[in-house]
Amino acid sequence: MRKVGYAFIKNKNMFWSASICAVAVLLTIVLINTIVGLLVFYVDSTQSIYWHMLSPYLIALLILIMSVSVIYEFYVFRMGGHSLAKQLGARRLSLIESIPEESAALKITEQLADTFLIDMPALYVLPYEVGVNALTAGFYPRDTAIILTWGAMQNLDEMELYGLLSHEFNKILSGEAAENTRLKILYSGLTTFSQWGSKIAKRGFYRNGYVRENKFETVFVAIGALIWLTGSLGILITRFIKFITLGGRTYRNDQKTKRLIQNDANIQTLLRIYVHHSGSQIHSEYAESISHMCFANALSPQNWMNIHPSIAQRIFELNPGVIQDLQLENLKKLKNQLLFSLFRSLEEVSPDVTIPWSSPQPLPLLRLSPISFAIKDAIKPLKPEIRTNWQRPELIVRAMQTATGSREVMVAILMIRQYREFIPTEAEVSRAIVDSLLNLDGRVHIAIFKEACKNIGGMPATIARQFLMKLALIIQEDGEIGLLDALLLERVKFELNLMPIHTATALEDVKPSIVRLIDALLHVQQINSDSQLEVREKILKRILSSKELERYSEISDEPIDLAEILNDIAGLLLRDRFSILAVAEICLWNDRIITQDELDVLELLYWRLGFETDEMIDLMQKKNSLMII
């Protein structure tokens, strides 16, 4: 009974779509006939504009071309989504021959297919499209294909890619992918002329930096433009019909995807497109015909009657507070931006915003000298297993068996890092715990802090925020803050579920933050000031342009929020984050021994920026051994 009902609904939807398409075809024929009638009337005023001597031939020709186009499309789509991928020039992904980004996409696709108990669809990539987008086509599970742009493969991390692919799986599960494929075939009669024109015109342009050896470039462009102009009327009517009939479903799909996967991964995907320089635009001649199949707008944002609403509107519908948070962050960064970049429009947003945890005011300055213990303790870092198995005083072991005791140990470690042996008598910290910690090798303190952090247990949001504020006040008590202390605070925020939202950011917008992070990283190093300045210049030359180097030539003495800086950089593209870390590693530790504090900073920094740390620690330990030998 359920299958009969589904078939009835499918047939009803198909009948409705075919009827709408027939109206669009009729309207196109009437308008073209009328336009030609105006030309005929100009030559022979005795002819009627609406029915003239060319009308029968013109209508017959138009119907013939449209019918042939639809029949050809039916033939082309005999293999479903695979046919569309071939038509678009997409390349099928294979796990054996894939690069890491492609492997991640394939694994997520397989995971989603297992979760929703359907056959795994084929995965394709459009190799020349830099915009972030995706589409799904096919009639049955065996011929369904998901097509990603190269921009999506290169610019999305695993969570964002998961959100994008989940949206496409929602289309497969709801039957929308099959419906979109049928609409592509039905409307092909109206878009064929435009595609022919685009193909011919493209033969007159250079592509991918290669010069075509063709003497008729101008002729191709002129003929292609004329054919495209003839078919533009069909394009406009198709777009108008799609805008009316399909314009509201994007919001519904976003909400359905969010409920389907029960997280905000699709919001993260939209945020990445929001800051991406190429957006979601697809430059293929088929962009118009597949626009209704795509995750986001495949056409230029300046086009009329786009089927998909703007990315900002979609984010607002899913979470009204996110856009305002982005705008507030932009306002905070205005003082670091060039004058011409300040004039940005602010969209209308909801006043109901959840205020995130923020660092205590006034903000501290960057600590210009590292906090560390005796040099003998900081020369060589301990191996993780040695730190883990290091004998702890009985008082520390007992304290860490409870959440309250673990919090007390964390406070004591931060107090020792702030004041070393000279802890104020009025400080609210157990002197017995402090004395026990001072009798330990200082290199073990951070390992104990991490263990205690895992034992603090769940706390009400208000209490968690108060505890976090207490730790933050300790590490900036003297008006200065170091990178290691800020990273330890980030670890506590993670355990208390107080980490800020994962917000996608663009490289150009966070270059001031990158410079401040490099400065903070340098001040952890056990090297003299002159060498620090040389290394700083060496790092910045690899990251900034020559003009930007002049702007950031001096170390800023303005108050700093390292937590905000780390969150900004964590939102960069995977390759940008990795590039920053790689440059820092090469310039800082390529020719010298890494200390315990430096290794702790590097480990926590890798973690905060979304990387695994075990392999990196092992590699650094091996480098250290070679340097010492």
Buried (B, 14 or more C-beta within 10 A) or exposed (E): EEEEEEEEEBEEBBEEBEEBBEEBBEBBBEBBBBEBBEEBBEEEEEBEBEEBEBBEEBBEEBEEBBEEBBEBBEEBBEBBBBBBBBBBEBEBBEEEEBEEBBBBBBBBBEEBBEEEEBEBBBBBBBEBBBBBBBBBBBBEEEBBBBBBBBBBBBBBBBBBBBBBBBBBBBBBBBEBBBBBBBBBBBBBBBBBBBBBBBBBBBBBEEEEEEEBEEEEBEEBBBBBBEBBEBBBBBBBBBBBBBBEBBBEBBBEBBEBBBEBBEEBBBBBBBBBBBBBEBBBBBBBBBBBBBBBBBBBBBBEEEEEBBBBBBBBBBBBBBBBBBBBBBBBBBEEBEEBBEEEEEEEEEEEBEEEBEEBBEBEEEBBBBBBEBBBBEEEBBBBBBEBEEBEEBEBBEBBEEBBEEBEBBBBBBBBBBBBBBBEEEBEEEBEBBEEBBEBBBEBBBBBBBBBBBBBBEBBEEBEEEEBBEBBBBBBEBBBBEEBBBBBBBBBBBBBBEBBEBBBBBBBBBBEBBBBBBBBBBBBBBBBBBBEEEEBEEBBEEBBEEBBEEEBBEBBEEBBEEBBBBBBBBBBBBBBBBBBBBBBBEBBBEBBBEEBBBBBBBBBBBBBBBBBBBBEBEEBBEEBBEBBEEBEE
